[in-house]
């Protein structure tokens, strides 16, 4: 007997557990941060809670609470062309620095 409930079609992890998340996130604005051998830093993201990042080349990113946050090559690696979602958890700025080639980090604010 059917209960009338529709089973969700969420992506599952390696253990078969549903991965909860924004199935259809709405972008509330975006900005680009250019980076070279010198780190580039975003403008203030005070109203953002979740961001989606994608870079044009491999780069390293760092989150910070002050406008002079600067990524270094030992920070988290973002692979070119791959989207990643992050909760800012109080951070207001994102900085990026190139891995091997100059590029741009696109920051999309998710609402």
Kinemage of the C-alpha trace (Angstrom):
@kinemage 1
@onewidth
@group {chain A} dominant
@subgroup {mainchain}
@vectorlist {calphas} color= white
{ca unk a 1} P 0.000 0.000 0.000
{ca unk a 2} L 1.406 3.384 -1.011
{ca unk a 3} L 1.685 6.152 1.560
{ca unk a 4} L 1.521 8.811 -1.127
{ca unk a 5} L 5.033 10.027 -0.296
{ca unk a 6} L 7.453 10.647 -3.108
{ca unk a 7} L 10.918 9.261 -2.539
{ca unk a 8} L 13.589 11.914 -2.989
{ca unk a 9} L 16.329 11.380 -5.543
{ca unk a 10} L 19.228 12.859 -3.678
{ca unk a 11} L 22.788 11.934 -4.506
{ca unk a 12} L 24.169 9.275 -2.167
{ca unk a 13} L 27.614 8.920 -0.643
{ca unk a 14} L 29.840 5.805 -0.674
{ca unk a 15} L 27.816 4.366 2.244
{ca unk a 16} L 24.480 4.797 0.474
{ca unk a 17} L 23.425 7.730 2.674
{ca unk a 18} L 21.608 10.650 1.050
{ca unk a 19} L 23.646 13.818 0.721
{ca unk a 20} L 21.508 16.714 1.861
{ca unk a 21} L 22.162 20.069 0.320
{ca unk a 22} L 21.014 22.788 -1.965
{ca unk a 23} L 19.498 20.882 -4.860
{ca unk a 24} L 18.777 24.008 -6.847
{ca unk a 25} L 20.766 26.832 -5.292
{ca unk a 26} L 19.902 30.373 -6.261
{ca unk a 27} L 22.830 32.660 -6.942
{ca unk a 28} L 22.424 36.007 -5.216
{ca unk a 29} L 25.364 37.726 -6.876
{ca unk a 30} L 28.887 36.975 -7.894
{ca unk a 31} L 32.309 38.535 -8.154
{ca unk a 32} L 35.701 37.623 -9.536
{ca unk a 33} L 39.063 37.733 -7.823
{ca unk a 34} L 42.090 37.814 -10.105
{ca unk a 35} L 45.207 36.113 -8.791
{ca unk a 36} L 48.828 35.854 -9.834
{ca unk a 37} L 51.961 35.038 -7.843
{ca unk a 38} L 50.518 37.733 -5.548
{ca unk a 39} L 47.267 36.872 -3.797
{ca unk a 40} L 44.018 38.586 -4.785
{ca unk a 41} L 41.306 39.200 -2.178
{ca unk a 42} L 37.552 39.615 -2.519
{ca unk a 43} L 35.516 42.603 -1.473
{ca unk a 44} L 33.507 42.221 1.726
{ca unk a 45} L 31.016 39.336 1.791
{ca unk a 46} L 29.216 40.408 4.960
{ca unk a 47} L 25.744 39.177 3.965
{ca unk a 48} L 26.858 35.852 2.492
{ca unk a 49} L 26.632 32.576 4.397
{ca unk a 50} L 27.347 30.058 1.637
{ca unk a 51} L 29.453 30.576 -1.472
{ca unk a 52} L 30.211 28.489 -4.522
{ca unk a 53} L 33.762 28.856 -5.851
{ca unk a 54} L 35.190 27.945 -9.238
{ca unk a 55} L 38.612 28.885 -10.597
{ca unk a 56} L 39.969 29.169 -14.105
{ca unk a 57} L 43.313 27.620 -13.111
{ca unk a 58} L 44.499 25.632 -10.108
{ca unk a 59} L 44.798 27.985 -7.144
{ca unk a 60} L 44.998 28.044 -3.362
{ca unk a 61} L 42.311 29.761 -1.282
{ca unk a 62} L 42.064 31.124 2.234
{ca unk a 63} L 39.078 32.535 4.117
{ca unk a 64} L 39.440 35.373 6.603
{ca unk a 65} L 37.692 37.945 8.741
{ca unk a 66} L 39.858 40.914 7.737
{ca unk a 67} L 40.425 42.580 4.378
{ca unk a 68} L 44.158 41.883 4.367
{ca unk a 69} L 43.778 38.080 4.350
{ca unk a 70} L 46.233 36.668 1.816
{ca unk a 71} L 46.338 33.113 0.487
{ca unk a 72} L 49.664 31.275 0.289
{ca unk a 73} L 50.652 28.191 -1.715
{ca unk a 74} L 50.223 25.902 1.295
{ca unk a 75} L 46.514 26.810 1.647
{ca unk a 76} L 43.671 24.643 0.326
{ca unk a 77} L 44.024 23.744 -3.355
{ca unk a 78} L 41.103 24.462 -5.706
{ca unk a 79} L 41.324 22.534 -8.969
{ca unk a 80} L 40.472 24.456 -12.144
{ca unk a 81} L 36.895 24.123 -13.348
{ca unk a 82} L 35.527 22.300 -10.297
{ca unk a 83} L 32.764 23.909 -8.221
{ca unk a 84} L 33.075 23.770 -4.450
{ca unk a 85} L 30.553 25.028 -1.866
{ca unk a 86} L 31.670 26.594 1.405
{ca unk a 87} L 30.009 27.953 4.514
{ca unk a 88} L 31.728 31.202 5.420
{ca unk a 89} L 31.172 30.743 9.190
{ca unk a 90} L 31.997 34.326 10.046
{ca unk a 91} L 34.587 34.847 7.328
{ca unk a 92} L 34.025 37.973 5.248
{ca unk a 93} L 36.816 37.711 2.686
{ca unk a 94} L 38.257 35.089 0.337
{ca unk a 95} L 41.778 35.249 -1.014
{ca unk a 96} L 43.334 33.216 -3.839
{ca unk a 97} L 46.845 32.748 -5.204
{ca unk a 98} L 47.928 30.828 -8.295
{ca unk a 99} L 49.311 27.324 -8.158
{ca unk a 100} L 51.208 27.439 -11.478
{ca unk a 101} L 49.304 29.884 -13.710
{ca unk a 102} L 47.513 33.217 -13.253
{ca unk a 103} L 43.731 33.054 -13.245
{ca unk a 104} L 40.449 34.152 -11.744
{ca unk a 105} L 38.329 32.830 -8.881
{ca unk a 106} L 34.589 33.257 -9.372
{ca unk a 107} L 32.700 33.626 -6.086
{ca unk a 108} L 28.946 33.054 -6.283
{ca unk a 109} L 26.817 33.935 -3.261
{ca unk a 110} L 24.249 31.187 -2.687
{ca unk a 111} L 20.869 32.179 -1.250
